[in-house]
Amino acid sequence: MDTKVGIGLIGSQFVSSIHAEALKSVPDARIVAVMSPTKEHVEDFAKKHAIPNCFTRLEDMLAMDEIDMVVIGAPNHLHCDITLKAAGAKKHVVVEKPLCLNLDEADLMISACKRANVMLMYAEELCFTPKYVRLKSLLDEGALGKPVLFKQSEKHDGPHADHFWDVERSGGGVTMDMGCHAIQFFRWLNNRNPIRSVYAQMATSVHQQRTRGDDNAIIILEFENGVTAVAEESWTKLGGMDDRAEIHGSEGVAYADVLQGNSIQTYSKKGVGYAVEKAGSTVGWSYTIYEEVWNYGFPQEFEHFVNCVKNNTQPLVTGEDGKAVLETIFAAYASAGTGKKVMLPFLTDADKPFKLWLK
Ligand SMILES: NC(=O)c1ccc[n+]([C@@H]2O[C@H](COP(=O)([O-])OP(=O)(O)OC[C@H]3O[C@@H](n4cnc5c(N)ncnc54)[C@H](O)[C@@H]3O)[C@@H](O)[C@H]2O)c1
């Protein structure tokens, strides 16, 4: 492909704003259009990001020849249907996490993209987060010896939009929403070594009025190569987003904190306009992040996906990775539901992960 990769964004709110920002710094990308059913919002979004075309109907955007690749930033329950339509229109697909709601949908998405000869790229930015990329390089160069234990946690006080809290649309609570990050992060650190078993504990600790989903979870994975990985996920942690990881090896240990590790320690009597994602009150002490989108690796992620489309190369994170993460999520909900360790491979025809927990 000689020219820039033409992009169509799907969605015009939270994560799509990050996609638009990130893609602006990718030299080979050109955002051609944005689509979202809310007319006023999609028009404002197009104006704000200087995107030349906006649509409220997916079919109209997919009809544009200038679009090579779409980026799905719509709620989880729409990922499969949108991917099938995009593949049908011969567009490469970047889909936000989690891949979709169940394993049948995952298979449909993977096979539709294969049949159409387009790439299905799974957007897991932690595999591109600069601090985590450096952390993995310490492991890869042998500086930490043989890996023994991985830890990763993401915590904030709960999502901004209703669809996350509605388990029928999201598929599950914090394990589905943020556990998916940790699971793919561990698989990436461990070079896709197979996961042998999953044990999980989940609770709806604080937000019982808002959701039937889990708002706190601890997930323990055992890999075939003997590594244990522990994920802690929370939708009840106040004071802004937390994202940190540890690698414990036979000859060393490394700790990485994405958001507080290189932020500005701030004390303000009035509060800060914007400190960090889901900061809540910033009166008194808070931590102010800078270049948040870059620190999270979104421009790096999109540069990689755009280059894959332009040069027809294999993406670092694919639909198959998204499916493996989803299988692990189903096993985690099954474990939390039974109180027992669950062995992988885990086959299930459940249509949504949370159903294996709230039986
Ligand atoms: N990688 C990350 O860190 C990250 C962060 C936030 C969200 N996400 C994922 O991105 C997705 C969207 O989350 P969000 O926070 O942007 O939600 P949001 O509610 O802020 O935005 C959702 C967007 O989808 C649009 N939409 C609704 N129905 C649609 C349809 N039928 N067709 C096309 N668009 C439609 C809405 O109009 C809205 O613009 C979710 O799957 C979420 O898990 C990922």
The ligand as an SDF file (V2000), in Angstrom:
LIG
                    3D

 44 48  0  0  0  0  0  0  0  0999 V2000
   -8.4870    0.0590   25.9510 N   0  0  0  0  0  0  0  0  0  0  0  0
   -9.0140    0.7090   26.9470 C   0  0  0  0  0  0  0  0  0  0  0  0
   -8.3370    1.0240   27.9070 O   0  0  0  0  0  0  0  0  0  0  0  0
  -10.4640    1.0710   26.9030 C   0  0  0  0  0  0  0  0  0  0  0  0
  -10.9170    2.1640   27.6390 C   0  0  0  0  0  0  0  0  0  0  0  0
  -12.2840    2.4730   27.5970 C   0  0  0  0  0  0  0  0  0  0  0  0
  -13.1540    1.6770   26.8590 C   0  0  0  0  0  0  0  0  0  0  0  0
  -12.6750    0.6120   26.1630 N   0  0  0  0  0  0  0  0  0  0  0  0
  -13.6090   -0.2390   25.3790 C   0  0  0  0  0  0  0  0  0  0  0  0
  -14.1510    0.5420   24.3180 O   0  0  0  0  0  0  0  0  0  0  0  0
  -15.5150    0.2580   24.1080 C   0  0  0  0  0  0  0  0  0  0  0  0
  -16.3180    1.5700   24.2120 C   0  0  0  0  0  0  0  0  0  0  0  0
  -16.1660    2.1000   25.5030 O   0  0  0  0  0  0  0  0  0  0  0  0
  -16.2540    3.6890   25.8020 P   0  0  0  0  0  0  0  0  0  0  0  0
  -15.6860    3.8850   27.1420 O   0  0  0  0  0  0  0  0  0  0  0  0
  -15.7170    4.4730   24.6620 O   0  0  0  0  0  0  0  0  0  0  0  0
  -17.8430    3.8560   25.8680 O   0  0  0  0  0  0  0  0  0  0  0  0
  -18.6660    5.2090   25.6240 P   0  0  0  0  0  0  0  0  0  0  0  0
  -20.0220    4.9620   26.1700 O   0  0  0  0  0  0  0  0  0  0  0  0
  -17.8850    6.3700   26.1250 O   0  0  0  0  0  0  0  0  0  0  0  0
  -18.7640    5.3160   24.0370 O   0  0  0  0  0  0  0  0  0  0  0  0
  -19.4490    4.3390   23.2860 C   0  0  0  0  0  0  0  0  0  0  0  0
  -19.6950    4.8560   21.8780 C   0  0  0  0  0  0  0  0  0  0  0  0
  -20.3190    3.8250   21.1100 O   0  0  0  0  0  0  0  0  0  0  0  0
  -21.3470    4.4300   20.3430 C   0  0  0  0  0  0  0  0  0  0  0  0
  -22.3620    3.4660   19.9220 N   0  0  0  0  0  0  0  0  0  0  0  0
  -23.4620    3.0520   20.6040 C   0  0  0  0  0  0  0  0  0  0  0  0
  -24.1790    2.2160   19.8310 N   0  0  0  0  0  0  0  0  0  0  0  0
  -23.5220    2.0970   18.6510 C   0  0  0  0  0  0  0  0  0  0  0  0
  -23.7790    1.3950   17.4530 C   0  0  0  0  0  0  0  0  0  0  0  0
  -24.8610    0.6250   17.3140 N   0  0  0  0  0  0  0  0  0  0  0  0
  -22.8860    1.5010   16.4350 N   0  0  0  0  0  0  0  0  0  0  0  0
  -21.7950    2.2680   16.5660 C   0  0  0  0  0  0  0  0  0  0  0  0
  -21.5070    2.9810   17.6840 N   0  0  0  0  0  0  0  0  0  0  0  0
  -22.3510    2.8840   18.7170 C   0  0  0  0  0  0  0  0  0  0  0  0
  -21.9050    5.5020   21.2510 C   0  0  0  0  0  0  0  0  0  0  0  0
  -22.6660    6.4580   20.5170 O   0  0  0  0  0  0  0  0  0  0  0  0
  -20.6210    6.0810   21.8270 C   0  0  0  0  0  0  0  0  0  0  0  0
  -20.0940    7.0550   20.9650 O   0  0  0  0  0  0  0  0  0  0  0  0
  -15.8860   -0.8160   25.1410 C   0  0  0  0  0  0  0  0  0  0  0  0
  -15.8410   -2.0710   24.5310 O   0  0  0  0  0  0  0  0  0  0  0  0
  -14.8050   -0.7000   26.1990 C   0  0  0  0  0  0  0  0  0  0  0  0
  -14.5420   -1.9210   26.8660 O   0  0  0  0  0  0  0  0  0  0  0  0
  -11.3520    0.3060   26.1550 C   0  0  0  0  0  0  0  0  0  0  0  0
  1  2  1  0
  2  3  2  0
  2  4  1  0
  4  5  1  0
  4 44  2  0
  5  6  2  0
  6  7  1  0
  7  8  2  0
  8  9  1  0
  8 44  1  0
  9 10  1  0
  9 42  1  0
 10 11  1  0
 11 12  1  0
 11 40  1  0
 12 13  1  0
 13 14  1  0
 14 15  2  0
 14 16  1  0
 14 17  1  0
 17 18  1  0
 18 19  2  0
 18 20  1  0
 18 21  1  0
 21 22  1  0
 22 23  1  0
 23 24  1  0
 23 38  1  0
 24 25  1  0
 25 26  1  0
 25 36  1  0
 26 27  1  0
 26 35  1  0
 27 28  2  0
 28 29  1  0
 29 30  1  0
 29 35  2  0
 30 31  1  0
 30 32  2  0
 32 33  1  0
 33 34  2  0
 34 35  1  0
 36 37  1  0
 36 38  1  0
 38 39  1  0
 40 41  1  0
 40 42  1  0
 42 43  1  0
M  CHG  2   8   1  16  -1
M  END
$$$$
